[in-house]
Amino acid sequence: MKKTLITLSIAGLCALPLATQAGTYKETSVSNGGTISGTINFKGKDLPPKTYTISKDNDVCGTGERKIDFVRVKDGHLLDTIVYLEKVKEGKPFPADVGDVGDVGDVGDVGDVGDVGDVGDAIIDQKGCEFKPFLQAMKNKDVLDAVNDDPILHNIHTYELIRGDAKGPKKTVMNISQPKPGSVKTTIKLKKGPAMKIASVSSAS
């Protein structure tokens, strides 16, 4: 069976893209497995962060401008990158900490993923109208816990990225309102793409 090494690096406005492996994966014992290690180098021009004017819910989201660096480069290396093998049908169980964001810094009382669901599920948090963490990995068909730490209603909209890149075709996975504050738990089931982009719309009403 042909296996292809894929590098995924995507981002979105106030978004957390989730890299997942669509399709069925059978967990089994592996006696002669291997590992992958290395660095992802960046070639070309590193564009400056994009600047957006904060024009809504300023008492919560802040004022002025917000800069978002969708492609982060440091010392010639590409950051915010996930490497995975494509078309692998069976193998070792996923590590228990896949999706465990732990202490991502200044996200209220979210804590580790074990606080809200089974080990391996993923958490994202909105605070100050910004998702944290910016990028993480999770298993397909795991539970995503979207936490709203803001005192306003957020509408969370997720897209399955069919080709795995933000500019390619996409399909809505969920489009629901978040309590203010509160959380929404949803089982993520991607069918065609390896990644998901998450965006949010806030409303003070």
N, C-alpha and C positions, 0 to 999 in steps of 0.2 A: 504494500500500500504506500502510495506516495504521500509524504508529509512535507508541508511547506512551512518555513519559518516566517512568521508575520511580525512586523513591527507596527504598533498602533500608537499614534500620538494625535489626539483630538481634544478640542475644547470648545466652549461656547460662552455666550454672554451670561454672566451670573449662573453658570451651569456646571454641573458635575457630570462628565461623561463616564459611563460605566462600561468597562470592557468585559464582555461575557462570551462564552462559547455556545452558540446556538446548536441545536440538535441533541441527539441522545448520546450520552457518554456512560459506559459501563465501568464501574470500579472493580478492579480485580488485583490479585497479588502480582507483583513484578519482581523477578529475581535478578534480572540483568539490565536494569534501567540505567539511564545516564543523566547528566545535568548539562545545562546551558549557562554559560557565563560570558561576559564581555561588556563592551560599552557601545552606545549608539552615537556615532559622530555626526556632526552637522556640517553641511556644505552649502554655500550660497550666502545670500545677504540676510542677516538677522534683522527683521523689520522691527521698528519701535512698537511699544504697546499701543493698542487702540484706546482712544479717549471718548467717553460717553458722558453727556450732561445728565445729572440726576434731576429729573423734572417732576417726580411724583412722590408723595408721602415723605416729604423732606424731613419731618420730625423724627422719622424712623430710619429712613434710608440715607440721610445726610444731605448735604448741599454741595454745590459746585460740580466737580467732575470726578469720574472714576476711571482709572486706567486699568485695562485688562491685557495682560501679555499672553496671548493664545499660544505662542510658540516660544518657550523659554530655552535659552542657550547659555551655557556656562563653560568657559574654557574649551570651546569647540565641541562640547557634548550636548546632545539634545536631552532635555529634562522632560518630566511628565510623560514617560513612555512605558508602554507595556509590551513585552515580547511573549508570543505564545505560538504553539504549534497548531496548524490547521489540519482538519480532517483526521484527527485522532479519535478513534471510536472507543477504545478502552485503555485502561492503565491504572496507575496508582490513585488512591482516593485524594481528593483535593486537600491541601493543608488546612488544618482547623482554623488558622488565622486569616484565610482568604476572606476579604471583606471586613475584617476587624479593624476599624479606624482608630481605636484606642483614644488617646488624648490628642485631638487635632487642634487644640488650643482655642480658648474663648468661645466655646459652643454650649454654654450653659451646663446642664447636668446630664448630657447625653451619655457620656462614658463609653465603655466598651460595648461591642455588639451583643455580648451575652446578656446585657440588661434588657433587651427588647425582643429577643427571639432566639432561635437556634444558633449555635456557633456556625459561623460562615455567612450569616446574613449581613446585609450592609446598611449603614446609617448615613444619611446626609442631613445637614442642619442648615437652616436659614436664620441668619442673624444680621441685622443691618441690611437686609435685602441682598444678601450674598451667600452663596452656597459654600459650605466647607465640609469635607475637603474638596479640592478642585478636581481630583482624579482618583479613582480607586477601582479595584477589581472585585468581581463577585461571580458566583456560579449562576448559570442559567437555572431558572425555576426556584431560586432562593427568594426570600422576602426582603424587599426594600422598605426601610422605615424612614419616611420623609418627615423630619421634625421642623416645626415652625416655632422659632423662638421670638418672633416679632409680634407685637400687639395689633397686627393688622391681618386681614384675610389675604392669603396667597393662593393663586391658582397654579398648580404644578402640572406641567405638560412635558411628557417624555416621548422621545422619538427613537425608534429602532433605525440605526444607520445601516442600510442594506449592504453597502460596499465597505463599511467601516470607517468612512471619512465624512466629515461634516458637510461637504459640498455635494455629495452624491445623493441618490434617492433615499427618502426616509419615510417611515410609517409611524403613525401615532400608536403608542403603547398604552398610555393612560392620560387623561385630562380631567383632573378633579380638583375640588377646592380643599384647602387645608384649614383646619380650625385655627383660631387666633387666641392664645397659642395652643399648640397641640400637635398630634402626629397622625399620619396616614400610613398604614402598612399595606403593601401590595405585592403579590407574587409576580415576579418578572418572568415572562415567557417570550423569549425572542425566537423567531422561526427562521429568519433568513440572514440576518446580519450578526456580526460579532461584537457590536457596541451599541450603546445608547447614550443619547444626549438629553440633558434635563434643563428645562427653562422654566421660568416662573413669571407670573404677572401678579402685581400687588394691587390691593384695593382697600381704601380706608372706609368704604361704605359698610 
